[in-house]
Amino acid sequence: MILKRLYELPAFVVSRKIKEQEVTAEEYISIIIERIKHIDLRINSFISHNFENAITKSRAIDKKIKEGTNTGLLAGIPVGIKDNISVQGLKNTCASRMLAEYVSPYNATVVSRIEEQDGIVIGKLNMDEFGMGTTSEYSAFGPVRNPWNLEYVAGGSSGGSAAAVASLQIPLSLGSDTGGSIRCPSSFCSVVGIKPTYGSVSRNGLISYSNSLEQIGPIARTIYDLVPLLNSISGFDPKDNTTINRKSEYQTNNVDNILKKRYKIGVLNELIDESESEVAKNTRKKVKELENYGCEIEDARISLSHYALASYYVIATAEASSNLSRYDNLRYGYEGSPEGYEWNSYFAESRSRFGDEVKLRILLGSYVLSAGYFGKYYAKAQKLRSKIRKEFDNLFNKCDILLLPTMPVLPFKIGEKSSQPIEHYNLDVYTILANLAGIPAISIPGGLSEKGFPIGVQLLANGFNEQKLIDVAVLLENVVGFKTWIPKI
């Protein structure tokens, strides 16, 4: 093994080598740091780094191993954290000028759990401002570029989290998913990303966009790397009263054991047909592969899917307008003095630091919550959300898994859709379904287009059935070997 090529290996392989003292954690982290310094100038996936502390942590892990002390699931493995998840002592900007100087005084629960498992926080990752976007173009720190083609978007809002993993800068990252923000960039960058069941992972320390929709989840190059990180962050948290008091230990079962379960796969053919031709063709190829494995394939349909997008954006923007009302530069914000201002002008000056996309969503949310419109929009959207949840309940009585594309389109050029907000929002049409229903969903690499752009396939399961998603992901990964698909940077 050539030491400098360690960054190409899966995290679970490197962690085993560290525990067996074939390589030290410090050596590995040093290689990762050099890789980030070399590559990220072109990708722009990091907002801030934690290099010095990472070296210190790696030395402590090496000491534990030499002394024979037990180490955790993530021993010596660097993890990047989306910049809306709190890490003590690091800036937590949400990719916004509003919080450009804000330093978190505490760790999010998921960060503490990563460190308890001897994972190493390597830095904070770029994103759409406050998680509002599908391309990672709406960042005060510049757009994230797709490692497969630097002129194209990486997807969003967790674009930095996906691009950093795809470009082999880091093996693992955390993102947050309000309407597809983990799965969209995972599809566009050809990595694995999961949105867990709502309530299965603590959101304590996540700067909120839409409380009832968002969930923190992991991103990795392979399902075998994703599962240890998912196990590390899952479980009840007394600091988050939306978490459920249950703990699951997910496994990457072998193919023979998975096949014994004879999973029933419901294929959302109507949505596949509405995708771009190469996306549809590739998705049907995944269906055929599962059929060849012996999975039972059934046609499935969500009759309310065409109304889901409107419901999602009413609910998400309403909650965003409420959550972001606290940013007035009196309680949170940037360095500045209110001297010489009266209240209205100071408030207007402070709020002007939001980017245009954030302002637009605040305005939309304020409108649907305003007197005379609450019942017309917000209450109606919540009723539709309940009906969609019931549709999923009925489908999961017949099927174990639902399959559809992650995104209806291939990655597109930076700036191509930024001036077309409606077309931009329509990109979320397949991913928002899982958020509205609160169910788990995973995006896995499905192939490459004729021009070499990644295509993702999405799997949905009923609440707290992440193991089913993992099992089917193992089947597909063993067919295509997508962990070997690496962009040339």
C-alpha positions in Angstrom: 0.0 0.0 0.0 1.3 3.4 -1.0 0.7 5.6 2.1 -0.1 8.8 0.2 -3.0 7.0 -1.6 -4.8 6.2 1.7 -7.5 8.8 0.9 -8.7 6.5 -1.9 -9.6 3.7 0.5 -13.0 3.3 2.2 -13.2 4.7 5.7 -14.0 1.3 7.3 -10.8 -0.2 5.7 -8.6 2.7 6.9 -10.1 2.6 10.4 -9.3 -1.1 10.6 -5.7 -0.5 9.5 -5.4 2.3 12.2 -6.7 -0.1 14.9 -4.3 -2.8 13.8 -1.5 -0.2 13.8 -0.6 -0.7 10.1 -0.9 3.1 9.8 -1.3 5.8 12.4 -4.3 8.1 12.7 -1.9 11.0 12.6 -0.5 9.9 9.2 -3.9 9.4 7.8 -5.2 12.8 8.9 -2.0 14.5 7.6 -2.7 13.0 4.2 -6.3 14.1 4.3 -5.3 17.7 5.2 -2.8 17.8 2.3 -5.5 16.4 0.0 -8.0 19.1 1.1 -5.4 21.9 0.6 -4.6 20.6 -2.9 -8.2 19.9 -4.2 -10.6 22.3 -2.5 -9.2 25.4 -4.2 -11.2 24.1 -7.2 -14.3 22.6 -5.5 -15.0 25.2 -2.7 -16.6 22.6 -0.5 -15.1 23.9 2.8 -15.9 27.1 4.6 -13.6 26.6 7.5 -11.0 24.1 8.6 -10.1 22.4 11.9 -6.7 21.0 11.0 -4.7 21.8 14.1 -7.3 20.2 16.4 -7.7 17.3 14.0 -3.9 16.5 14.4 -4.2 16.7 18.2 -7.2 14.4 18.2 -5.4 11.9 15.9 -2.4 11.7 18.2 -4.8 11.0 21.2 -6.4 8.1 19.2 -3.0 6.7 18.4 -2.1 6.8 22.1 -5.3 5.0 23.0 -4.5 2.2 20.5 -0.9 1.8 21.7 -2.1 1.5 25.2 -4.7 -1.1 24.3 -7.7 1.0 25.1 -10.9 0.3 23.1 -11.7 2.7 20.3 -14.9 3.6 18.7 -16.6 2.9 15.4 -15.0 5.8 13.6 -11.5 5.6 15.1 -9.2 8.0 13.3 -11.7 8.9 10.5 -12.1 12.5 9.5 -15.7 13.8 9.2 -16.8 17.0 7.6 -19.7 18.9 9.1 -22.3 21.0 7.2 -22.0 24.6 8.3 -25.4 24.7 9.9 -24.5 22.1 12.5 -22.8 23.4 15.6 -19.2 22.5 16.4 -17.8 24.1 19.6 -15.1 26.7 18.9 -15.7 26.8 15.1 -17.7 29.3 13.1 -21.2 28.3 12.3 -22.0 30.6 9.4 -24.9 28.7 7.6 -23.1 30.1 4.5 -24.6 33.5 5.3 -23.2 37.0 5.9 -25.6 37.3 8.8 -23.6 34.7 10.8 -20.2 35.1 9.2 -18.5 35.8 12.5 -20.6 33.6 14.8 -18.6 30.9 16.7 -20.6 28.1 18.3 -20.2 27.8 22.1 -21.2 24.1 22.1 -21.4 20.9 20.1 -24.5 19.6 18.3 -25.4 16.2 19.8 -24.4 14.4 16.5 -20.9 16.0 16.7 -20.5 14.9 20.3 -21.5 11.4 19.3 -19.0 11.3 16.4 -16.3 12.3 18.8 -17.4 9.7 21.3 -16.8 7.1 18.6 -13.3 8.6 18.0 -14.3 10.4 14.7 -12.4 13.6 14.0 -14.1 16.8 12.9 -11.9 18.1 10.0 -13.9 21.3 9.1 -17.2 22.9 8.2 -18.7 22.5 4.8 -20.2 24.9 2.3 -24.0 25.0 1.6 -26.9 27.0 0.3 -27.5 29.8 2.7 -29.5 28.5 5.7 -30.1 25.4 3.7 -32.4 27.2 1.2 -31.5 25.9 -2.3 -31.0 22.9 -4.5 -27.6 23.8 -6.1 -25.3 25.2 -3.4 -25.0 28.4 -5.5 -26.7 30.5 -2.8 -23.8 30.7 -0.5 -22.1 33.9 0.8 -18.8 32.1 0.3 -19.3 31.2 -3.4 -20.8 28.2 -5.1 -19.7 24.6 -4.6 -18.5 23.0 -7.8 -19.3 19.5 -9.0 -16.1 17.3 -8.9 -17.3 15.6 -12.1 -17.3 18.9 -14.0 -16.3 22.1 -12.3 -18.6 24.2 -14.4 -21.7 22.4 -13.0 -23.6 22.5 -9.8 -23.0 20.0 -7.0 -26.6 20.0 -5.8 -27.8 21.4 -2.6 -28.2 22.4 0.0 -25.5 20.1 1.4 -23.4 20.5 -1.7 -20.1 20.9 0.2 -20.9 17.7 2.1 -21.3 15.6 -1.0 -18.6 17.3 -3.2 -15.9 16.9 -0.5 -16.7 13.1 -0.2 -17.0 12.6 -4.0 -13.6 14.4 -4.6 -11.9 12.1 -2.0 -11.1 15.0 0.3 -12.8 13.2 3.2 -14.5 9.8 3.5 -17.5 10.9 5.5 -19.6 14.0 6.1 -22.8 15.2 7.7 -25.5 17.1 5.9 -29.1 18.1 6.7 -32.1 17.3 4.6 -35.2 19.5 4.7 -36.5 18.7 1.2 -33.8 16.6 -0.3 -30.7 18.5 0.7 -28.7 15.3 1.4 -30.1 13.2 -1.4 -29.9 15.9 -4.2 -26.1 16.5 -4.0 -25.5 12.8 -3.4 -27.2 12.1 -6.7 -25.4 14.9 -8.5 -22.0 14.0 -7.1 -22.3 10.2 -7.2 -22.2 9.4 -3.4 -24.5 7.7 -0.9 -26.6 9.9 1.3 -29.5 9.0 3.6 -32.2 11.1 5.2 -33.1 9.1 8.4 -36.6 8.8 9.8 -37.8 12.0 11.4 -37.0 11.6 15.1 -34.3 9.0 14.8 -31.4 11.5 14.9 -31.1 14.4 17.2 -31.4 17.9 15.7 -30.0 19.6 18.8 -27.4 22.0 17.5 -28.8 22.2 14.0 -29.7 25.8 13.0 -33.3 25.4 12.0 -34.7 26.1 8.6 -38.0 24.1 8.9 -38.3 22.2 12.2 -41.0 19.7 11.1 -39.2 18.6 7.9 -35.5 18.6 8.5 -33.2 15.8 9.6 -29.5 15.4 9.9 -27.9 12.5 8.0 -24.6 11.0 6.8 -22.9 11.0 3.3 -20.3 8.5 2.2 -18.8 6.9 -0.9 -20.1 3.5 0.0 -22.9 2.0 2.0 -20.3 0.2 4.1 -18.9 3.5 5.3 -22.3 5.2 5.7 -23.7 2.6 8.2 -21.1 3.1 11.0 -21.7 6.9 10.9 -25.5 6.4 10.9 -25.1 4.1 13.9 -22.9 6.6 15.7 -25.4 9.5 15.4 -28.7 7.7 15.8 -30.7 7.4 19.0 -32.7 9.3 21.6 -31.5 12.7 22.8 -33.1 14.3 25.9 -32.1 17.7 24.4 -34.4 17.1 21.4 -37.9 16.2 22.3 -38.7 15.1 18.8 -36.4 12.1 19.0 -37.8 8.7 19.7 -36.6 6.5 22.5 -35.3 3.7 20.5 -31.9 2.7 19.2 -31.3 0.7 16.1 -28.0 -1.0 15.2 -27.9 -1.2 11.4 -26.0 -3.9 9.6 -24.5 -4.4 6.2 -25.8 -7.9 5.7 -24.3 -10.2 3.1 -26.2 -10.6 -0.2 -27.4 -14.2 0.5 -29.0 -13.2 3.8 -30.6 -10.2 2.1 -32.1 -12.3 -0.7 -33.8 -14.6 1.8 -36.0 -11.6 2.8 -37.4 -11.4 -0.8 -38.1 -7.7 -0.7 -41.1 -6.3 -2.6 -40.1 -3.2 -4.5 -42.8 -0.7 -5.5 -41.7 1.2 -8.6 -43.1 4.7 -9.1 -43.3 4.4 -12.8 -45.3 7.6 -13.3 -42.6 9.7 -11.8 -39.8 7.8 -13.6 -41.6 8.6 -16.9 -41.6 12.3 -16.1 -37.8 12.4 -15.7 -35.2 13.2 -18.3 -34.7 10.3 -20.7 -31.2 9.3 -19.4 -32.5 9.4 -15.8 -35.5 7.3 -16.6 -33.4 4.8 -18.6 -30.9 4.4 -15.8 -33.6 4.1 -13.1 -35.3 1.3 -15.1 -31.9 -0.5 -15.3 -31.8 -0.5 -11.5 -35.3 -2.0 -11.4 -34.1 -4.8 -13.7 -31.1 -5.5 -11.5 -33.3 -5.9 -8.5 -35.6 -8.1 -10.5 -32.6 -10.3 -11.4 -31.8 -10.6 -7.8 -35.2 -12.2 -7.2 -36.9 -9.1 -5.7 -40.7 -8.9 -6.4 -41.4 -5.8 -8.6 -44.8 -4.0 -8.4 -46.1 -0.9 -10.0 -46.8 1.8 -7.4 -48.3 5.3 -7.5 -48.7 8.3 -5.2 -51.8 10.0 -6.4 -51.1 13.2 -4.6 -47.5 13.6 -5.7 -48.2 16.5 -8.0 -49.6 18.5 -5.1 -46.8 17.7 -2.7 -44.4 20.3 -3.9 -46.9 23.2 -3.2 -47.6 21.7 0.3 -43.9 21.4 1.0 -43.0 25.0 0.0 -45.9 26.5 2.0 -44.9 24.6 5.1 -41.1 25.1 4.7 -41.2 28.8 4.0 -43.7 29.4 6.8 -41.4 27.7 9.3 -38.4 29.4 7.9 -40.0 32.9 8.3 -40.6 32.1 12.0 -37.2 30.6 12.6 -35.2 33.3 10.9 -37.1 36.1 12.7 -34.5 35.9 15.5 -31.7 37.2 13.3 -31.9 40.9 14.0 -28.3 41.5 15.0 -29.4 42.0 18.6 -29.6 38.4 19.7 -27.6 36.8 16.9 -25.6 38.3 14.1 -22.5 40.1 13.0 -20.3 42.8 14.7 -22.0 46.1 14.5 -23.4 48.9 16.6 -27.0 50.2 16.7 -25.8 53.7 17.6 -27.3 56.3 15.3 -30.2 54.1 14.2 -33.8 54.1 15.1 -35.4 50.6 15.5 -36.9 50.2 12.0 -33.9 51.3 10.1 -31.5 49.2 12.2 -33.7 46.2 11.8 -33.9 46.7 8.0 -30.1 47.2 7.8 -29.5 44.0 9.7 -31.9 41.9 7.7 -30.4 43.1 4.4 -27.5 40.8 5.1 -29.6 37.8 4.1 -29.2 36.7 0.5 -31.9 37.1 -2.1 -33.1 33.5 -1.9 -33.5 33.6 1.9 -35.3 36.9 1.6 -37.7 35.4 -0.9 -38.5 32.4 1.2 -39.0 34.6 4.3 -41.5 36.8 2.4 -43.4 33.7 1.1 -43.6 32.3 4.6 -44.7 35.5 6.1 -47.4 35.8 3.5 -48.9 32.3 4.0 -49.0 32.8 7.8 -50.6 36.3 7.6 -54.1 37.0 8.7 -56.6 35.9 6.1 -54.2 33.5 4.4 -53.3 31.0 7.2 -56.4 28.8 6.5 -56.2 29.3 2.8 -52.5 28.1 2.5 -50.8 26.8 5.6 -53.7 24.8 7.1 -54.5 23.4 3.7 -50.9 22.4 3.2 -50.8 20.5 6.5 -54.0 18.6 5.6 -52.5 17.6 2.3 -49.4 16.5 4.2 -51.5 14.2 6.3 -53.1 12.6 3.3 -49.7 12.0 1.7 -48.6 10.3 4.9 -51.7 8.0 4.7 -50.9 7.2 1.0 -47.4 6.0 2.1 -48.9 3.9 4.9 -51.1 2.1 2.3 -48.2 1.6 -0.1 -46.0 0.2 2.6 -48.7 -2.4 3.5 -48.0 -3.8 0.0 -44.3 -3.0 -0.6 -41.1 -3.0 1.5 -39.4 -0.3 -0.6 -40.4 2.3 -3.1 -38.0 3.2 -5.9 -37.8 6.3 -8.0 -35.1 8.7 -9.3 -33.5 11.0 -6.8 -33.6 14.0 -9.2 -35.6 14.4 -12.4 -32.7 15.9 -14.2 -28.9 15.6 -14.7 -26.6 18.2 -13.1 -26.6 21.5 -15.0 -24.3 24.5 -15.3 -23.7 26.9 -12.5 -26.0 29.9 -13.0 -28.2 28.1 -15.6 -31.4 28.0 -13.4 -30.6 30.5 -10.6 -32.8 33.2 -12.3 -35.7 30.8 -12.6 -37.1 30.2 -9.1 -40.1 28.1 -10.1 -38.0 25.7 -12.3 -35.5 25.6 -9.5 -38.1 24.6 -6.9 -39.6 22.0 -9.2 -36.3 20.1 -9.0 -37.3 19.0 -5.5 -40.4 17.2 -6.7 -39.1 13.6 -6.0 -37.2 14.3 -2.8 -39.7 16.3 -0.7 -42.1 13.3 -0.5 -40.0 11.6 2.2 -39.7 14.9 4.2 -43.5 15.5 4.2 -44.1 11.9 5.4 -41.2 11.8 7.8 -39.9 8.5 6.4 -36.3 7.5 5.6 -34.9 7.8 2.1 -31.6 7.1 0.6 -29.9 8.2 -2.7 -27.3 5.8 -4.1 -25.3 6.2 -7.3 -27.1 4.6 -10.2 -24.8 5.2 -13.1 -23.3 7.9 -15.4 -24.9 9.6 -18.3 -23.4 9.5 -21.8 -21.5 12.7 -21.0 -20.3 11.3 -17.7 -22.7 13.0 -15.3 -23.9 11.1 -12.2 -27.4 9.8 -11.9 -28.9 8.8 -8.5 -31.6 6.3 -7.7 -33.8 6.9 -4.6 -35.2 4.3 -2.2 -37.9 5.0 0.4 -39.1 2.9 3.3 -41.6 3.2 6.1 -40.6 4.9 9.3 -37.7 3.4 11.2 -37.1 0.9 8.4 -33.6 2.1 7.5 -32.4 -1.4 7.5 -34.4 -2.2 4.4 -32.9 0.7 2.6 -29.4 -0.4 3.6 -30.1 -4.0 2.4 -31.3 -3.0 -1.0 -28.4 -0.5 -1.3 -26.0 -3.3 -0.6 -27.6 -5.3 -3.5 -27.2 -2.5 -5.9 -23.7 -1.5 -4.8 -22.6 -5.1 -5.3 -23.9 -5.1 -8.8 -22.4 -1.8 -10.1 -19.4 -1.3 -7.7 -20.0 2.4 -7.6 -17.4 3.1 -5.0 -14.9 2.7 -7.9 -16.4 5.7 -9.8 -14.1 8.5 -9.0 -14.1 11.9 -10.8 -10.9 13.1 -12.4 -9.9 16.3 -10.8 
